[in-house]
Amino acid sequence: MKTTLYVFGLSTLLMQSCVVTKKKYDDILAQKVRLEADLADKTSQLEKANADLEKLDEQVKKLALDTSSLGDDVRAKSARLEELDREYNQLNAYYKNLLTSSGKLNRDMAQQQEQLLAIQNNLDRTKRMNDSLSISLTEREKKVKELENVLAAKDKAVNDLKNKITNALLNFKENDLTVNVKNGKVYVSLAEQLLFASGSTEVDAKGVTALQQLAKAVKDQRDINIMVEGHTDNVPISRKSQYMQDNWDLSVMRATAITKILTKAGVSPKQITASGRGEFVPLASNDTPQSKQKNRRTEIIITPNLDELFKILESN
């Protein structure tokens, strides 16, 4: 603006001056050229400054937008920060509460671990016991089977022996002797009238024959034991002697006499025992002649040798 006014004044001045020297004219022209060049340069600078000003204005507007966006972002982040701060405070309070109760939790956990350990130890012991019991049960079942087999064999042997003795004594009357199996033993019951006269300890001939046949049936049986038991009624003996004072003595002496006949006929003395029971194991009440006759008897009890059975039991 100032440059334009200056040029305008200069032109007026030139017009007012009618007479100008050439040098002064040249000076003025040169000055004009310089002023025009300077004007053009200033104009270019002004245009550039205006362009820069427009760019700066755009940058300011963009910066204002960025500032607004940044402010929104800052406010959002501040709000998020406050939220996180609240969450932190809650978590911190919960953590402190956990720390406060951790002692009890640790004690409870330790107690539960001890209980679990005790249960595990108990389970291990139980398992070992079960394994041991299983092995023991298997062994017991095996031994029971062995026992059953031995008992079955013994029962068969006893029945076979009973049948053999029965067949050997078929010639004698049923009221003179009986052969029965009881409790796994063979009972041969011989009446007094078959063996002895009243009060006598000497076996009659018919009784000797019966005992010899019995001995023949059992003498080869090495796995049996024989008990000869003498029995009387309750009537006291009428003839006492130095060696026989009562029915007990009478029963023992009769059992001994029968034992000698059996061993002489081939039964091993190691397998036979003589005993007297006197009047103390009656079959009947001794209140009639018939019941007294029943009680006057000799019982030969044949028992299987149970050593094999006892060995199995002892190994259990």
Backbone torsions as a table, in degrees:
resi	resn	phi	psi	omega
1	MET	NA	-47.3	178.8
2	LYS	-63.5	-36.0	179.9
3	THR	-65.5	-39.5	-179.6
4	THR	-63.8	-43.3	179.3
5	LEU	-63.9	-37.0	-179.8
6	TYR	-66.5	-42.6	180.0
7	VAL	-65.4	-41.4	-179.5
8	PHE	-63.0	-39.0	179.5
9	GLY	-66.6	-38.5	179.8
10	LEU	-64.8	-42.6	-179.8
11	SER	-62.7	-40.0	178.8
12	THR	-62.9	-41.6	179.5
13	LEU	-62.0	-39.8	-178.3
14	LEU	-68.2	-37.9	-178.8
15	MET	-69.2	-33.1	179.9
16	GLN	-73.0	-26.8	-179.7
17	SER	-91.4	109.4	-179.0
18	CYS	-78.2	-34.9	-175.7
19	VAL	-115.8	116.9	179.8
20	VAL	-130.9	143.4	178.3
21	THR	-77.7	153.2	-178.6
22	LYS	-62.8	-40.3	-178.9
23	LYS	-64.6	-42.8	179.7
24	LYS	-67.5	-33.3	177.2
25	TYR	-64.8	-45.9	-179.2
26	ASP	-62.0	-38.8	179.8
27	ASP	-65.0	-41.8	-180.0
28	ILE	-66.1	-39.6	179.7
29	LEU	-64.3	-42.2	179.5
30	ALA	-63.8	-41.4	178.3
31	GLN	-62.5	-37.8	178.2
32	LYS	-62.8	-44.3	-179.8
33	VAL	-60.8	-42.6	-179.2
34	ARG	-64.3	-40.8	-179.2
35	LEU	-65.7	-40.3	177.7
36	GLU	-62.9	-42.9	178.4
37	ALA	-63.4	-41.0	179.5
38	ASP	-66.0	-37.7	177.5
39	LEU	-62.5	-43.9	179.5
40	ALA	-62.1	-39.9	-179.2
41	ASP	-67.2	-41.0	-179.2
42	LYS	-67.9	-35.8	178.1
43	THR	-63.9	-43.9	178.7
44	SER	-61.5	-40.8	179.8
45	GLN	-66.4	-37.4	180.0
46	LEU	-65.0	-43.5	178.3
47	GLU	-61.6	-42.6	179.2
48	LYS	-63.5	-40.8	179.9
49	ALA	-65.1	-39.4	176.9
50	ASN	-62.8	-42.5	179.0
51	ALA	-62.4	-42.5	179.1
52	ASP	-64.8	-36.4	180.0
53	LEU	-64.9	-39.6	177.3
54	GLU	-63.3	-43.5	178.6
55	LYS	-61.7	-42.5	-179.5
56	LEU	-64.6	-37.1	178.3
57	ASP	-63.7	-41.1	177.2
58	GLU	-63.1	-40.8	179.6
59	GLN	-64.9	-38.1	179.3
60	VAL	-63.9	-42.7	178.5
61	LYS	-62.1	-43.7	179.3
62	LYS	-63.7	-41.1	179.5
63	LEU	-63.6	-36.9	178.3
64	ALA	-64.6	-41.2	177.3
65	LEU	-64.2	-44.9	179.6
66	ASP	-61.8	-39.1	-179.8
67	THR	-64.2	-41.7	178.4
68	SER	-63.6	-44.6	179.0
69	SER	-63.3	-42.8	179.2
70	LEU	-63.0	-37.7	177.9
71	GLY	-63.0	-43.5	176.8
72	ASP	-60.7	-42.9	-179.6
73	ASP	-63.6	-41.7	179.2
74	VAL	-63.0	-43.5	179.6
75	ARG	-63.7	-40.0	178.2
76	ALA	-63.9	-43.1	-179.5
77	LYS	-68.0	-34.9	177.0
78	SER	-63.7	-42.6	178.2
79	ALA	-63.4	-42.3	178.8
80	ARG	-64.3	-36.8	178.8
81	LEU	-64.5	-42.7	177.4
82	GLU	-62.0	-40.2	178.3
83	GLU	-63.4	-44.9	178.7
84	LEU	-64.3	-35.4	178.9
85	ASP	-64.8	-40.7	176.8
86	ARG	-63.6	-44.8	178.5
87	GLU	-60.8	-40.0	178.7
88	TYR	-62.1	-45.0	-179.8
89	ASN	-61.9	-40.0	177.9
90	GLN	-64.5	-46.0	179.7
91	LEU	-64.5	-37.9	179.2
92	ASN	-64.4	-41.7	177.6
93	ALA	-64.5	-41.2	178.7
94	TYR	-64.2	-40.5	179.6
95	TYR	-63.7	-43.6	178.3
96	LYS	-62.7	-36.8	177.3
97	ASN	-65.3	-39.3	176.9
98	LEU	-64.4	-41.1	178.2
99	LEU	-62.1	-37.7	179.6
100	THR	-64.4	-40.6	-177.6
101	SER	-91.5	-1.0	-176.8
102	SER	-65.3	-32.1	179.3
103	GLY	-60.3	-47.4	178.4
104	LYS	-64.2	-41.9	178.7
105	LEU	-61.5	-42.3	179.2
106	ASN	-63.6	-40.7	178.4
107	ARG	-64.5	-44.1	178.2
108	ASP	-61.2	-42.4	-179.6
109	MET	-64.5	-42.6	178.8
110	ALA	-62.5	-41.5	178.6
111	GLN	-64.0	-42.3	178.7
112	GLN	-64.9	-39.2	177.3
113	GLN	-63.2	-40.5	176.9
114	GLU	-62.8	-42.1	178.3
115	GLN	-63.5	-43.8	178.5
116	LEU	-62.0	-40.9	178.6
117	LEU	-63.2	-42.6	178.6
118	ALA	-63.3	-42.0	178.5
119	ILE	-63.4	-42.3	179.6
120	GLN	-62.9	-43.9	178.5
121	ASN	-62.1	-41.1	178.4
122	ASN	-63.4	-41.3	177.5
123	LEU	-63.2	-41.4	178.9
124	ASP	-62.9	-44.8	178.3
125	ARG	-62.4	-42.8	179.6
126	THR	-61.9	-41.4	179.7
127	LYS	-63.5	-43.8	178.4
128	ARG	-63.0	-41.4	177.9
129	MET	-63.4	-41.9	178.9
130	ASN	-63.1	-42.5	178.3
131	ASP	-61.9	-44.4	179.3
132	SER	-63.7	-42.9	179.5
133	LEU	-65.6	-35.3	179.2
134	SER	-64.7	-44.0	177.7
135	ILE	-64.4	-45.4	179.8
136	SER	-61.5	-40.3	179.7
137	LEU	-63.9	-41.0	178.2
138	THR	-61.6	-44.5	179.4
139	GLU	-64.5	-41.1	179.7
140	ARG	-64.2	-42.2	178.6
141	GLU	-61.7	-38.5	177.4
142	LYS	-63.9	-43.3	-179.6
143	LYS	-68.9	-38.3	176.8
144	VAL	-60.9	-41.5	178.1
145	LYS	-62.5	-42.4	178.0
146	GLU	-61.8	-44.4	179.2
147	LEU	-61.7	-43.5	178.8
148	GLU	-60.5	-41.6	179.3
149	ASN	-65.2	-42.5	179.5
150	VAL	-64.6	-45.2	-179.7
151	LEU	-63.2	-40.9	177.7
152	ALA	-62.4	-40.9	178.5
153	ALA	-65.7	-39.9	178.8
154	LYS	-65.3	-43.8	179.3
155	ASP	-60.6	-42.2	179.0
156	LYS	-64.9	-42.2	179.6
157	ALA	-64.0	-40.1	179.2
158	VAL	-63.9	-45.5	179.4
159	ASN	-65.1	-39.7	177.5
160	ASP	-63.2	-41.9	179.7
161	LEU	-66.0	-41.4	177.9
162	LYS	-59.2	-45.1	179.0
163	ASN	-64.6	-38.1	179.5
164	LYS	-65.6	-43.4	178.9
165	ILE	-65.9	-42.5	179.2
166	THR	-58.9	-44.9	179.7
167	ASN	-65.6	-34.1	-179.4
168	ALA	-71.6	-23.1	-175.9
169	LEU	-112.3	23.3	-178.2
170	LEU	-64.2	-24.1	-175.6
171	ASN	-77.1	-5.6	-176.1
172	PHE	-103.1	152.1	-176.0
173	LYS	-69.8	151.9	-178.5
174	GLU	-65.9	-30.7	179.8
175	ASN	-81.8	-6.1	175.8
176	ASP	-89.7	-32.4	179.5
177	LEU	-155.0	154.6	174.5
178	THR	-135.5	150.7	177.2
179	VAL	-125.9	120.1	-178.6
180	ASN	-136.7	159.7	173.2
181	VAL	-110.9	126.9	179.7
182	LYS	-145.3	128.5	179.0
183	ASN	54.7	38.7	176.8
184	GLY	76.2	13.6	-179.6
185	LYS	-125.4	154.7	176.0
186	VAL	-98.7	123.1	179.5
187	TYR	-107.5	117.4	173.3
188	VAL	-107.0	109.8	-177.7
189	SER	-102.5	119.5	-176.9
190	LEU	-110.9	124.1	-179.2
191	ALA	-71.7	154.4	-179.0
192	GLU	-58.8	-38.5	-175.3
193	GLN	-65.2	-19.3	177.4
194	LEU	-80.7	-27.5	-169.9
195	LEU	-112.9	-42.4	-169.0
196	PHE	-132.6	151.7	166.5
197	ALA	-80.2	163.4	-176.0
198	SER	-58.7	125.7	178.0
199	GLY	75.2	1.9	-174.7
200	SER	-94.9	155.4	174.3
201	THR	-113.5	8.1	179.8
202	GLU	-100.2	128.1	-176.3
203	VAL	-76.6	133.9	176.9
204	ASP	-67.7	162.4	-178.5
205	ALA	-60.2	-42.0	179.7
206	LYS	-62.7	-37.4	178.5
207	GLY	-68.9	-37.1	178.1
208	VAL	-60.7	-43.2	-179.9
209	THR	-61.1	-42.9	179.9
210	ALA	-63.5	-42.8	-179.2
211	LEU	-68.1	-35.7	177.2
212	GLN	-65.1	-41.6	177.3
213	GLN	-65.5	-37.8	176.3
214	LEU	-63.8	-44.2	179.6
215	ALA	-61.6	-39.2	179.1
216	LYS	-61.9	-34.5	-177.8
217	ALA	-75.3	-26.3	-172.4
218	VAL	-116.0	-9.2	-171.2
219	LYS	-64.6	-25.4	-179.9
220	ASP	-88.3	-1.8	179.2
221	GLN	-85.7	104.2	-177.1
222	ARG	-89.8	-5.8	-177.9
223	ASP	-110.5	34.9	177.6
224	ILE	-130.7	158.2	171.6
225	ASN	-121.8	143.4	-175.2
226	ILE	-121.1	127.5	175.0
227	MET	-114.1	123.6	177.0
228	VAL	-102.6	114.8	-177.5
229	GLU	-113.2	124.2	174.3
230	GLY	-93.3	135.8	-179.8
231	HIS	-129.6	146.2	178.8
232	THR	-129.0	173.5	169.7
233	ASP	-86.4	-168.1	-176.5
234	ASN	-97.8	11.2	178.9
235	VAL	-81.8	124.4	-179.3
236	PRO	-62.6	150.9	-179.5
237	ILE	-70.0	146.9	-175.5
238	SER	-89.1	-25.8	-178.5
239	ARG	-120.8	102.9	178.0
240	LYS	-87.0	155.7	177.8
241	SER	-144.7	-177.3	-179.6
242	GLN	-61.3	-32.5	-174.4
243	TYR	-104.5	-6.0	-177.8
244	MET	-140.2	106.0	-176.2
245	GLN	-104.7	-23.8	-176.2
246	ASP	-155.5	-177.0	-178.7
247	ASN	-62.6	-28.0	178.5
248	TRP	-65.1	-46.5	176.8
249	ASP	-60.9	-41.4	-179.6
250	LEU	-60.6	-43.8	-177.5
251	SER	-67.1	-37.0	179.8
252	VAL	-68.0	-43.7	-177.7
253	MET	-67.0	-37.8	176.3
254	ARG	-65.3	-42.1	178.5
255	ALA	-62.4	-38.6	-179.8
256	THR	-67.1	-40.7	179.3
257	ALA	-62.3	-42.9	179.2
258	ILE	-65.7	-40.9	179.6
259	THR	-59.0	-41.1	-179.6
260	LYS	-65.0	-38.7	178.0
261	ILE	-64.5	-42.3	-179.6
262	LEU	-64.9	-45.0	-179.1
263	THR	-68.0	-35.2	177.1
264	LYS	-65.1	-29.0	-179.6
265	ALA	-86.0	3.0	173.4
266	GLY	121.2	-7.6	178.4
267	VAL	-75.0	135.2	-178.2
268	SER	-67.1	130.0	177.8
269	PRO	-59.4	-23.8	180.0
270	LYS	-71.6	-16.6	-176.4
271	GLN	-100.2	-2.8	-170.1
272	ILE	-125.5	144.2	179.3
273	THR	-134.1	136.0	177.5
274	ALA	-103.3	135.3	178.2
275	SER	-146.7	152.4	177.3
276	GLY	-118.9	132.4	-180.0
277	ARG	-107.6	-2.5	178.4
278	GLY	58.3	-138.8	-177.5
279	GLU	-96.8	10.5	-166.2
280	PHE	-94.1	-3.1	175.2
281	VAL	-128.7	67.7	-176.6
282	PRO	-76.3	154.8	172.6
283	LEU	-90.0	-27.3	-178.5
284	ALA	-131.6	-176.5	-168.1
285	SER	-86.7	-3.9	-179.6
286	ASN	64.3	22.8	-178.9
287	ASP	-103.6	-0.9	175.4
288	THR	-138.1	159.4	177.1
289	PRO	-58.8	-36.8	-179.2
290	GLN	-66.4	-42.1	179.8
291	SER	-69.9	-35.4	176.6
292	LYS	-64.9	-39.1	177.8
293	GLN	-61.9	-38.2	177.9
294	LYS	-62.6	-37.5	-175.9
295	ASN	-75.0	-24.4	178.4
296	ARG	-82.1	97.6	-172.2
297	ARG	-155.5	167.2	170.4
298	THR	-124.9	128.4	178.7
299	GLU	-110.0	126.5	175.0
300	ILE	-105.4	112.6	-174.1
301	ILE	-105.5	118.3	-177.1
302	ILE	-106.3	117.7	-175.5
303	THR	-115.2	132.0	175.7
304	PRO	-63.2	146.1	175.2
305	ASN	-71.6	119.1	-175.3
306	LEU	-100.4	20.6	-179.4
307	ASP	-59.3	-42.5	-179.9
308	GLU	-62.4	-39.4	178.7
309	LEU	-65.2	-42.3	179.7
310	PHE	-66.2	-34.7	177.6
311	LYS	-62.7	-40.9	178.6
312	ILE	-64.9	-42.0	179.9
313	LEU	-65.6	-41.1	-179.4
314	GLU	-67.6	-28.4	179.6
315	SER	-81.1	-1.8	-178.7
316	ASN	-73.8	NA	NA
